[in-house]
Amino acid sequence: MHILIIIGTRPEITKVAPVVFELERKGIPYNIVWTGQHYDYEMSKVFFEEINLPEPNVYLNLGGDIEVLDKVAFMIRSIRDVIRRIKPIAVYSLGDTATTLASALASVYEELPFIHDEAGMRSFDMFMVEEVNRKVADVLASVHFAPTKLAYYNLLREGASKDMVYLTGSTAVDMLISTMPLIKQKSLEIYYNRDYILVTIHRRENILHLPRLRIIVNFIKKLAEKYTIVFPIHPHTRKKLQEYGLLSMLNEDKIVLSRPMSYIQFMSTMYNSKSVITDSGGVQEEAFIFGKPTITLRKTTEWPETIILGYNTLIDPDILKDSLEGYVQKILNHIEKSTFPPDLVTCPIGDGHASSRIAKTLKLFAEGVIKIKQINVKIDLTNLYYMSVLKNRGFIYFNKETGLPTPKDSICVERGRSGLSQEKLVEFIKVDWETNSESNFSYGLNA
């Protein structure tokens, strides 16, 4: 009667770890499958060792630099074989990776409940592979763990049964809180100039296109005129920089190029940084927890809460091509803002107890207290206004009579047309975690 936990990337290791530790404390049996989507030591095994996550029970040994379609096909077949051999009661996976997609598909093919953590996250950009992965995973999932209120309502709007959607917060918050003593201890070893900017770039849309990657390199060089840049280079990013002849352009005194860092080393580097520039969803989240001003080199984000609260700014790399000078000053103004970590009591992405909520729900499921419905039930949309998404904006819910964003008696509107004020939006996304810690950790929606 165990849960099959399937992971394959560095972020999945660190985000699933708190859940695994909670399952052990509650005596819930589990098996871990490692797909090998991140296959080199610096992107995988070192993270297991550093945070003392138990060794995986099964290695699929995906490895190699192969196309995404081939990766997914290999993983579906391999996960199917594991399911047939181990016979778990459910499959649990997190996020928006190829591993998550394959886990969801294999589960459904084998008629097993699929449990999706970080469910409901949306960038509303279907050209983003990760958006496709998470949307398909959510459609196939029997149970959804939503890290934010916006994610929670995205799922209800799309037709997920409210009985199987749980507002839990993000386990990334749990992981940072539990490792802060190590992060602070490691931070004493940081030798960079204290006014440095941490940079991470790895997304396909940014590194596979020479013109865009060249723009990003020129952007980094421009910022290096004022700040030291610390740039741990993802293996795929390094490969493309070398292939396009751009790596040598970053060989400057104020640009520190490094190999990928371990989790504690990376978090310590972020903790001591002045600001963060990234294209990673997970790094946006972690930078927000630390209260770091962040520039995200993307058109959209699945973490709009970081934008709404003013910590994060989206910059489309393509617009920098002809107006780099003009944008740099605006970016510097954002980087130099004085910010503080969000209050965890109402933090919109979690309070540090997500893993406990998730493990408690999994325990109730394993004990048969919660019966998972194999088919999602559509919610009644009679009183919901359905409006098309314009320019990748998301949906916000608010009370038709009061104009306040509330989880009850809600209608669904597109923010650009609703006139929803910034103050009301900020009020809406925050969560009183103490008040809402019971009732299946979810909100009710009277649609």
NUFITOR-105028 format. One record per residue (C-alpha): z, y, x; residue in one letter; residue number from 1. Coordinates in Angstrom, 3 decimals. Example, Ala and Ser with C-alpha at 12.3 -4.5 7.8 and 13.67 -1.06 7.14 Angstrom:
R        w        v        u r   k
R    7.800   -4.500   12.300 A   1
R    7.140   -1.060   13.670 S   2
This chain:
R        w        v        u r   k
R    0.000    0.000    0.000 M   1
R   -0.931    2.450    2.728 H   2
R   -2.985    5.650    2.962 I   3
R   -6.027    5.654    5.253 L   4
R   -6.116    8.957    7.172 I   5
R   -9.512    9.778    8.673 I   6
R   -9.940   12.489   11.315 I   7
R  -12.487   13.261   14.004 G   8
R  -12.119   16.819   15.371 T   9
R   -9.566   18.929   17.184 R  10
R   -8.626   21.042   14.136 P  11
R   -8.158   17.901   12.072 E  12
R   -5.744   16.480   14.653 I  13
R   -3.499   19.530   14.622 T  14
R   -3.619   20.062   10.855 K  15
R   -3.070   16.419    9.909 V  16
R   -0.238   15.921   12.417 A  17
R    2.468   17.606   10.259 P  18
R    1.437   15.413    7.312 V  19
R    1.668   12.267    9.452 V  20
R    5.147   13.237   10.654 F  21
R    6.246   13.808    7.034 E  22
R    4.804   10.456    5.942 L  23
R    6.848    8.770    8.675 E  24
R   10.011   10.573    7.581 R  25
R    9.427    9.467    3.992 K  26
R    8.574    5.900    4.977 G  27
R    5.043    5.990    3.585 I  28
R    2.720    3.528    5.372 P  29
R   -0.544    4.870    6.753 Y  30
R   -3.337    4.042    9.183 N  31
R   -5.250    6.614   11.244 I  32
R   -8.988    6.317   11.864 V  33
R  -10.501    8.424   14.658 W  34
R  -14.263    8.879   14.190 T  35
R  -14.906   10.509   17.564 G  36
R  -16.851   13.474   16.177 Q  37
R  -15.235   15.444   19.000 H  38
R  -15.705   12.902   21.704 Y  39
R  -14.641   14.340   25.050 D  40
R  -11.073   14.304   26.343 Y  41
R  -10.586   18.076   26.192 E  42
R  -11.569   18.237   22.530 M  43
R   -9.716   15.168   21.315 S  44
R   -7.349   12.826   23.178 K  45
R   -5.448   15.595   24.936 V  46
R   -4.385   16.893   21.517 F  47
R   -2.936   13.520   20.496 F  48
R   -0.966   13.390   23.726 E  49
R    0.278   16.968   23.595 E  50
R    1.690   16.908   20.065 I  51
R    2.799   13.251   20.167 N  52
R    0.595   12.208   17.281 L  53
R    0.563    8.405   16.988 P  54
R   -2.408    6.643   18.547 E  55
R   -5.164    5.946   15.966 P  56
R   -5.204    2.441   14.548 N  57
R   -9.008    2.416   14.572 V  58
R  -11.547    4.102   16.856 Y  59
R  -15.093    4.372   15.526 L  60
R  -16.401    5.635   18.873 N  61
R  -19.095    7.876   17.417 L  62
R  -19.476    9.961   20.571 G  63
R  -22.711   11.182   22.062 G  64
R  -24.817   14.216   21.300 D  65
R  -26.624   12.961   18.193 I  66
R  -27.936   14.687   15.084 E  67
R  -25.606   15.387   12.165 V  68
R  -27.495   13.061    9.808 L  69
R  -27.150   10.189   12.249 D  70
R  -23.450   10.979   12.706 K  71
R  -22.792   10.933    8.970 V  72
R  -24.763    7.708    8.452 A  73
R  -22.886    5.983   11.281 F  74
R  -19.513    7.144    9.973 M  75
R  -20.184    6.102    6.370 I  76
R  -21.052    2.566    7.462 R  77
R  -18.130    2.364    9.875 S  78
R  -15.562    3.759    7.413 I  79
R  -16.840    1.360    4.762 R  80
R  -16.190   -1.543    7.115 D  81
R  -12.675   -0.263    7.865 V  82
R  -11.890    0.127    4.161 I  83
R  -13.039   -3.421    3.442 R  84
R  -10.970   -4.800    6.304 R  85
R   -7.747   -2.787    5.853 I  86
R   -7.838   -2.352    2.048 K  87
R   -5.929    0.965    1.679 P  88
R   -4.931    2.390   -1.700 I  89
R   -6.633    5.739   -0.969 A  90
R   -8.441    7.715    1.728 V  91
R   -7.126   11.097    2.893 Y  92
R   -9.194   13.558    4.903 S  93
R   -9.018   17.261    5.629 L  94
R  -11.404   20.168    5.972 G  95
R  -15.158   20.558    6.011 D  96
R  -16.530   18.484    8.872 T  97
R  -19.061   15.663    8.962 A  98
R  -16.057   13.343    9.209 T  99
R  -14.703   14.698    5.904 T 100
R  -18.061   14.301    4.182 L 101
R  -18.498   10.722    5.417 A 102
R  -14.936    9.854    4.388 S 103
R  -15.525   11.121    0.864 A 104
R  -18.823    9.263    0.461 L 105
R  -17.515    5.985    1.889 A 106
R  -14.443    6.167   -0.376 S 107
R  -16.499    6.634   -3.520 V 108
R  -18.955    3.893   -2.553 Y 109
R  -15.981    1.551   -2.132 E 110
R  -14.426    2.757   -5.419 E 111
R  -11.325    4.154   -3.725 L 112
R   -9.619    7.461   -4.618 P 113
R  -10.501   10.175   -2.115 F 114
R   -7.810   12.787   -1.377 I 115
R   -9.135   16.069    0.018 H 116
R   -6.870   18.465    1.895 D 117
R   -8.022   22.087    2.318 E 118
R   -9.875   21.647   -0.952 A 119
R  -11.422   24.587   -2.783 G 120
R  -12.223   26.665    0.280 M 121
R  -15.463   28.559   -0.310 R 122
R  -17.641   30.915    1.716 S 123
R  -20.316   30.897   -1.035 F 124
R  -22.952   30.418    1.662 D 125
R  -24.889   27.203    1.114 M 126
R  -26.788   27.708    4.365 F 127
R  -23.502   26.877    6.112 M 128
R  -23.265   23.135    6.772 V 129
R  -19.493   23.243    6.394 E 130
R  -19.816   24.772    2.933 E 131
R  -22.002   21.868    1.854 V 132
R  -19.541   19.363    3.330 N 133
R  -16.486   20.772    1.568 R 134
R  -18.212   21.250   -1.783 K 135
R  -19.495   17.664   -1.824 V 136
R  -16.070   16.395   -0.728 A 137
R  -14.421   18.321   -3.576 D 138
R  -16.846   16.964   -6.163 V 139
R  -16.044   13.421   -5.030 L 140
R  -12.286   13.900   -4.604 A 141
R   -9.767   12.484   -7.055 S 142
R   -6.918   14.618   -5.673 V 143
R   -7.234   18.129   -4.232 H 144
R   -4.716   19.883   -1.997 F 145
R   -5.575   23.592   -2.127 A 146
R   -4.157   25.811    0.637 P 147
R   -4.505   29.106   -1.276 T 148
R   -4.542   30.439   -4.829 K 149
R   -8.195   31.408   -4.483 L 150
R   -9.011   27.849   -3.404 A 151
R   -6.972   26.528   -6.327 Y 152
R   -8.919   28.578   -8.851 Y 153
R  -12.258   27.804   -7.213 N 154
R  -11.565   24.143   -7.961 L 155
R  -10.635   24.786  -11.593 L 156
R  -13.687   26.968  -12.084 R 157
R  -15.858   24.164  -10.738 E 158
R  -14.362   21.674  -13.177 G 159
R  -11.627   19.831  -11.296 A 160
R   -8.820   18.466  -13.472 S 161
R   -5.828   20.787  -13.183 K 162
R   -3.573   17.710  -13.182 D 163
R   -5.070   16.665   -9.858 M 164
R   -5.142   20.053   -8.086 V 165
R   -2.061   20.974   -6.038 Y 166
R   -1.340   24.337   -4.447 L 167
R    0.286   23.359   -1.160 T 168
R   -0.463   25.979    1.478 G 169
R   -2.124   25.188    4.786 S 170
R   -0.669   22.693    7.235 T 171
R   -1.872   24.955   10.065 A 172
R    1.120   27.164    9.275 V 173
R    3.437   24.153    9.536 D 174
R    1.975   23.212   12.903 M 175
R    2.355   26.700   14.369 L 176
R    5.947   27.032   13.193 I 177
R    6.952   23.619   14.558 S 178
R    5.359   24.260   17.957 T 179
R    6.417   27.903   18.425 M 180
R    9.111   27.049   21.015 P 181
R    6.472   25.301   23.138 L 182
R    3.960   28.083   22.538 I 183
R    6.419   30.749   23.680 K 184
R    7.450   28.684   26.697 Q 185
R    3.834   28.157   27.706 K 186
R    3.056   31.831   27.135 S 187
R    5.236   32.701   30.115 L 188
R    2.591   31.040   32.305 E 189
R   -0.248   33.212   30.973 I 190
R   -1.563   35.176   33.921 Y 191
R   -4.232   37.276   32.222 Y 192
R   -3.936   41.011   31.809 N 193
R   -1.843   41.446   28.650 R 194
R   -4.500   43.630   27.015 D 195
R   -7.042   40.847   26.717 Y 196
R   -9.215   39.650   23.843 I 197
R   -9.486   35.942   23.122 L 198
R  -13.054   34.843   22.276 V 199
R  -14.273   31.554   20.780 T 200
R  -17.871   30.842   19.763 I 201
R  -19.161   27.453   18.636 H 202
R  -20.914   27.598   15.262 R 203
R  -24.408   26.146   15.036 R 204
R  -25.925   29.279   13.512 E 205
R  -24.648   31.328   16.455 N 206
R  -25.412   29.059   19.412 I 207
R  -28.689   27.378   18.429 L 208
R  -30.684   30.601   18.122 H 209
R  -31.437   32.369   21.389 L 210
R  -31.767   35.916   19.940 P 211
R  -28.422   35.710   18.161 R 212
R  -26.622   34.130   21.105 L 213
R  -28.022   36.829   23.389 R 214
R  -26.682   39.508   20.995 I 215
R  -23.231   37.887   21.111 I 216
R  -23.295   37.756   24.917 V 217
R  -24.237   41.457   25.091 N 218
R  -21.462   42.221   22.608 F 219
R  -18.898   40.421   24.762 I 220
R  -20.132   42.255   27.859 K 221
R  -19.801   45.575   26.059 K 222
R  -16.204   44.853   25.038 L 223
R  -15.464   43.789   28.629 A 224
R  -16.025   47.411   29.677 E 225
R  -12.630   48.158   28.136 K 226
R  -10.761   44.851   27.820 Y 227
R  -10.391   41.620   29.734 T 228
R  -12.122   38.816   27.823 I 229
R  -10.664   35.289   27.861 V 230
R  -13.374   32.869   26.719 F 231
R  -12.601   29.117   26.529 P 232
R  -16.113   27.698   26.162 I 233
R  -16.810   24.880   23.728 H 234
R  -18.948   22.146   25.389 P 235
R  -21.881   22.761   23.011 H 236
R  -21.675   26.516   23.596 T 237
R  -21.668   26.064   27.372 R 238
R  -24.676   23.756   27.129 K 239
R  -26.668   26.324   25.143 K 240
R  -25.621   29.250   27.335 L 241
R  -26.874   27.328   30.354 Q 242
R  -30.054   26.207   28.620 E 243
R  -30.916   29.779   27.609 Y 244
R  -29.972   31.234   30.990 G 245
R  -27.162   33.356   29.501 L 246
R  -24.114   31.863   31.204 L 247
R  -24.672   33.851   34.386 S 248
R  -24.600   37.086   32.363 M 249
R  -20.923   36.417   31.654 L 250
R  -19.972   36.141   35.319 N 251
R  -18.062   39.411   35.479 E 252
R  -14.608   40.272   36.786 D 253
R  -13.227   41.112   33.339 K 254
R  -14.622   37.998   31.635 I 255
R  -12.503   34.897   32.224 V 256
R  -14.498   31.762   31.419 L 257
R  -12.461   28.596   31.027 S 258
R  -12.842   25.016   29.913 R 259
R  -11.554   24.110   26.430 P 260
R   -7.792   24.474   26.236 M 261
R   -5.145   22.149   24.858 S 262
R   -3.560   23.151   21.545 Y 263
R   -0.390   24.639   23.057 I 264
R   -2.313   26.405   25.809 Q 265
R   -4.784   27.875   23.332 F 266
R   -2.082   28.985   20.909 M 267
R   -0.127   30.550   23.776 S 268
R   -3.235   32.407   24.879 T 269
R   -3.756   33.646   21.318 M 270
R   -0.069   34.541   20.962 Y 271
R   -0.287   36.862   23.984 N 272
R   -3.706   38.328   23.167 S 273
R   -4.352   41.790   21.810 K 274
R   -7.013   40.550   19.433 S 275
R   -9.268   37.602   18.601 V 276
R  -13.044   37.359   18.257 I 277
R  -14.290   34.106   16.782 T 278
R  -16.695   32.321   14.480 D 279
R  -14.232   29.514   13.710 S 280
R  -12.556   29.052   10.346 G 281
R   -9.435   27.530   11.878 G 282
R   -9.046   30.269   14.494 V 283
R   -9.260   32.936   11.776 Q 284
R   -6.391   31.188   10.063 E 285
R   -4.248   30.847   13.194 E 286
R   -4.891   34.433   14.277 A 287
R   -3.794   35.607   10.827 F 288
R   -0.505   33.688   11.113 I 289
R    0.140   35.454   14.441 F 290
R   -0.833   38.791   12.899 G 291
R   -3.726   39.382   15.314 K 292
R   -6.562   41.781   14.456 P 293
R   -9.616   39.543   14.259 T 294
R  -13.380   39.999   14.370 I 295
R  -15.291   37.089   12.836 T 296
R  -18.923   36.844   13.906 L 297
R  -20.222   35.549   10.589 R 298
R  -21.650   36.839    7.317 K 299
R  -19.037   35.112    5.166 T 300
R  -15.656   33.440    5.456 T 301
R  -13.775   30.710    3.597 E 302
R  -10.539   32.607    4.345 W 303
R  -11.044   35.821    2.308 P 304
R   -7.274   36.349    2.268 E 305
R   -7.469   37.421    5.912 T 306
R  -10.047   40.058    4.960 I 307
R   -8.215   41.278    1.858 I 308
R   -5.015   41.898    3.827 L 309
R   -6.892   43.785    6.532 G 310
R   -6.354   41.437    9.482 Y 311
R   -9.916   40.175    9.714 N 312
R  -13.321   41.890    9.729 T 313
R  -16.664   40.133    9.286 L 314
R  -19.495   41.169   11.566 I 315
R  -22.951   39.670   11.140 D 316
R  -24.232   39.251   14.732 P 317
R  -27.750   40.129   13.598 D 318
R  -26.763   43.693   12.657 I 319
R  -25.539   44.299   16.212 L 320
R  -29.045   43.941   17.595 K 321
R  -30.205   47.510   16.986 D 322
R  -26.867   49.292   16.620 S 323
R  -24.512   47.725   19.138 L 324
R  -23.153   51.049   20.394 E 325
R  -22.390   52.301   16.904 G 326
R  -20.580   49.157   15.825 Y 327
R  -18.578   48.690   19.015 V 328
R  -16.435   51.747   18.337 Q 329
R  -15.709   50.567   14.776 K 330
R  -14.812   47.161   16.158 I 331
R  -12.558   48.691   18.794 L 332
R  -10.789   50.694   16.092 N 333
R  -10.055   47.443   14.256 H 334
R   -8.963   45.631   17.413 I 335
R   -6.560   48.407   18.325 E 336
R   -4.774   48.447   14.955 K 337
R   -1.048   47.742   14.931 S 338
R   -0.505   44.586   12.895 T 339
R    2.384   42.211   12.296 F 340
R    2.543   38.569   11.205 P 341
R    2.476   38.123    7.419 P 342
R    5.735   37.443    5.589 D 343
R    5.881   33.663    5.170 L 344
R    7.828   33.987    1.903 V 345
R    4.665   35.218    0.169 T 346
R    2.025   34.388    2.803 C 347
R   -1.206   33.618    0.898 P 348
R   -2.111   30.658    3.111 I 349
R    1.272   28.939    3.298 G 350
R    4.956   29.110    4.140 D 351
R    5.314   26.224    6.591 G 352
R    6.107   23.515    4.025 H 353
R    2.603   22.381    3.063 A 354
R    2.949   19.009    4.786 S 355
R    6.170   18.304    2.899 S 356
R    4.496   19.049   -0.438 R 357
R    1.505   16.894    0.474 I 358
R    3.615   13.967    1.681 A 359
R    5.791   14.140   -1.446 K 360
R    2.704   13.937   -3.651 T 361
R    1.255   11.065   -1.615 L 362
R    4.572    9.233   -1.934 K 363
R    4.541    9.603   -5.710 L 364
R    0.983    8.318   -5.732 F 365
R    1.796    5.357   -3.461 A 366
R    4.732    4.477   -5.736 E 367
R    2.546    4.626   -8.820 G 368
R    4.351    7.622  -10.336 V 369
R    1.144    9.676  -10.199 I 370
R   -1.918    7.960  -11.588 K 371
R   -5.102    9.218  -10.003 I 372
R   -7.947    9.743  -12.403 K 373
R  -11.186    8.398  -11.004 Q 374
R  -13.302   10.935  -12.908 I 375
R  -12.516   14.638  -12.879 N 376
R  -12.003   16.199  -16.310 V 377
R  -13.854   19.424  -17.053 K 378
R  -11.576   22.278  -18.094 I 379
R  -12.323   24.190  -21.280 D 380
R  -14.515   27.128  -20.290 L 381
R  -14.556   28.703  -23.769 T 382
R  -12.527   31.741  -22.723 N 383
R  -13.881   32.013  -19.191 L 384
R  -16.569   34.496  -18.281 Y 385
R  -19.016   32.799  -15.928 Y 386
R  -20.842   35.281  -13.717 M 387
R  -23.257   34.653  -10.871 S 388
R  -22.028   35.259   -7.348 V 389
R  -23.660   38.309   -5.791 L 390
R  -24.013   38.723   -2.040 K 391
R  -21.705   35.765   -1.404 N 392
R  -18.728   37.350   -3.121 R 393
R  -16.204   34.973   -4.629 G 394
R  -14.603   34.759   -8.034 F 395
R  -11.324   36.410   -8.983 I 396
R   -9.243   35.656  -12.067 Y 397
R   -7.333   38.298  -13.989 F 398
R   -5.752   38.823  -17.389 N 399
R   -8.231   40.283  -19.851 K 400
R   -5.674   42.471  -21.632 E 401
R   -3.491   43.740  -18.788 T 402
R   -6.103   43.846  -16.055 G 403
R   -3.629   42.163  -13.714 L 404
R   -4.652   39.097  -11.682 P 405
R   -2.474   36.317  -13.069 T 406
R   -2.766   32.535  -13.080 P 407
R   -2.177   32.361  -16.820 K 408
R   -4.557   33.235  -19.694 D 409
R   -7.169   34.091  -17.103 S 410
R  -10.828   34.918  -17.158 I 411
R  -13.219   34.523  -14.282 C 412
R  -15.035   37.592  -13.032 V 413
R  -16.994   38.718  -10.018 E 414
R  -14.969   41.327   -8.187 R 415
R  -17.868   43.734   -7.714 G 416
R  -18.137   44.108  -11.487 R 417
R  -14.513   43.840  -12.497 S 418
R  -13.260   47.012  -10.887 G 419
R  -10.307   45.025   -9.569 L 420
R   -8.359   47.340   -7.272 S 421
R   -7.395   46.436   -3.723 Q 422
R   -3.715   46.636   -4.682 E 423
R   -4.123   44.180   -7.555 K 424
R   -6.164   41.843   -5.399 L 425
R   -3.467   41.822   -2.702 V 426
R   -0.855   41.192   -5.398 E 427
R   -2.901   38.284   -6.719 F 428
R   -3.483   36.340   -3.499 I 429
R    0.167   36.313   -2.407 K 430
R    2.289   33.330   -3.409 V 431
R    6.004   33.239   -4.147 D 432
R    6.400   29.839   -2.517 W 433
R   10.069   29.436   -3.430 E 434
R    9.463   30.058   -7.125 T 435
R    6.370   27.861   -7.219 N 436
R    7.725   24.985   -5.162 S 437
R    8.094   22.682   -8.161 E 438
R    5.877   21.704  -11.111 S 439
R    3.620   19.569   -8.932 N 440
R    3.256   22.582   -6.619 F 441
R    0.503   23.910   -8.859 S 442
R   -0.200   26.669  -11.326 Y 443
R   -1.156   26.035  -14.910 G 444
R   -4.302   27.636  -16.292 L 445
R   -4.446   28.140  -20.054 N 446
R   -8.165   28.407  -20.422 A 447
